[in-house]
Amino acid sequence: MKRSTSSEGLQEFTPIRDTILQSEVKYYSFSVNTSTGLGEYYELLIFLTGNICSQPSNILSNETSLAVYYSFNSTMFANNEVGKMELFENGYFQALADLPIPATSTTTTTSASSTTSASSVDEEILYIAVRAPQNINITASWTYQIGVSQNDLVFQWDDRSFGSVVDTDDNSALIVTGNLTTYTKDWDSLNVSNAKYFLYLYPYEMKDYFAKMNNSWCAVRNGPALMGPWNIENSYTTRNGGIQQQFMIENLNQSTRYIAYILADFSGKDFGGALYRPFEFETMSDSACELIYDLEFCNRVAYSVPAIGNETFAGDKNATKMVYDNNVKQLYQNFSKALQQIPCDTSPDAVFSNLKNCQDCAESYKDWLCAVSIPRCNTKNSSAGYILRNSTNQRNDFMQNVIRPTQDYYEVLPCVNVCQAIVRDCPADFGFMCPTKNESISLSYYWDLNSSSSSQWPTCNYVGKMALHTSKAVEVLANWALLAVVVLIQLV
């Protein structure tokens, strides 16, 4: 076994990056601060985590990868078997070293004076060794990162997907993270320059590229991505009712599948992070549809719409947004005037409802008006709720005479619950009604049949607040086994 005799000191939550050759061993040490974490606990906990950034391409799935040994016994450097051992699996390893607190470290106070009796040992050393396997070609090498902390996991991974595709057109895609509301409730303080989440885009042909390193934050971050933070537009949105980070990806190829990875940086790229399960999406087949979002009035609209046939606006997403948005804004004016006649801020016995108010009605009506006036567009028939539109079969005069689509497309019918929301939230005096029988519903609306599935293409177009699940994102990840050990030790 080829050995590296020098030992490098690791610092709290400051990972190091190193390269190791076949049959080589690298040594590290970490000085445990025994003056912290005492209190009511019986043991100090030291979290060890690591990522493989790159490894030999000829490693088979059943071959052993890098091994990590750790112990508080210094003789482990002479004999690795003295320590406990963990293997890197799927490019990731984690371990928990527990250091019993000596009885002499308890603090005692005399009545005469406040005299503290501390442990005679103020510092303990955790010894760590990384060993490469011997059954690989002699020129094989691995690049890896290791991080140690007395407070948290430096590297993490989550088997849940934290990103979802809002929609695509033929050359762009809009993607959002999960709900970040508990992560930061101060909307005004959000700044994309300090964003913690990033998206890396890979071609679908590379879906197996990280097959043996799919839990490695470092591998995805340093892989041959097509696009990343350097050329993906990054912003925040609250259109779904909670704070989400969104990524606008442009310059894609039509009819092409991609794989996207979302990862989090804890304190910049040099201080660890978390990786989430990748997800796939596909671009549309032609330019009949154009992806728009962040409209001024229809602020919950974020999907592809029929591209404007007028050459003056061709290819200008901002112009497309304004044309659609201004039309809905004008249509809304008469309803707004009518709503002003409804008692809202008045005595309880005069309001139209004790459960809903005029603001609820206004929001539901606006969502419905946006959904039926700004049709959602697709280039393929992915659901029974899609209707083929052509030059003689447009939804209304505005689409026929102003938008004038030059290509055939499939319209994604609005979800029927968008209509039901205004019946629920608005005064009965308005006389809003929605179809109730399946036959009549399918003429103008459709049902949300795959809201819980992983399908990219919806069965209907929903515009309104969504039920976003609260997620602590970085704070709560899929390392349940390790966290369970922590809880158990604290309860003993």
Number of C-alpha atoms within 10 A of each C-alpha: 11 13 13 13 10 8 14 12 14 20 15 17 22 14 20 18 15 13 15 19 20 21 18 17 22 22 21 17 20 20 14 22 14 18 13 9 15 13 10 8 14 18 18 20 20 20 20 23 23 28 27 29 23 20 20 14 10 9 15 10 10 6 9 16 24 22 17 27 21 27 23 19 13 17 13 19 24 10 9 21 13 16 20 14 16 15 18 21 19 17 25 27 22 23 20 18 17 16 17 11 16 14 10 12 17 13 12 11 10 8 6 6 7 9 11 12 12 15 16 9 10 11 12 14 15 21 24 29 21 21 24 23 18 16 13 18 14 10 8 19 19 17 17 23 20 26 24 28 20 19 13 17 25 24 31 28 22 19 14 13 15 20 24 20 21 20 26 30 29 25 21 20 24 22 20 22 21 20 24 21 19 13 14 13 12 10 12 7 9 15 11 13 8 10 15 16 22 21 26 22 21 21 16 16 10 13 15 10 16 16 12 20 22 22 27 30 29 27 23 24 19 11 14 15 17 12 18 20 13 9 12 17 15 21 16 18 16 17 19 17 15 19 24 20 22 24 23 18 20 17 11 19 17 17 14 15 16 19 18 25 23 25 27 23 19 17 12 12 12 13 15 26 23 24 30 26 17 20 18 19 20 24 20 24 17 18 18 23 27 28 25 21 20 15 16 13 17 23 19 23 27 19 23 27 24 28 24 26 17 12 8 9 15 13 14 13 16 13 14 20 22 14 15 24 20 15 15 20 16 10 14 17 11 10 14 13 10 10 18 10 8 17 16 17 10 9 8 11 8 12 17 18 16 9 8 15 18 20 13 16 19 18 17 24 24 24 24 24 19 26 25 21 19 24 23 27 29 31 23 15 15 14 16 13 23 25 20 16 17 16 12 7 12 20 17 10 10 14 19 15 11 14 19 18 21 15 17 18 25 23 25 28 27 29 26 22 19 22 23 17 19 24 19 16 21 25 20 13 8 12 8 14 12 17 15 10 8 11 9 12 15 18 12 17 24 24 21 17 12 13 12 7 9 12 12 16 22 23 22 24 27 25 26 23 15 11 10 15 11 13 16 15 19 21 12 13 18 13 14 11 8 14 15 11 12 14 10 9 14 12 10 7
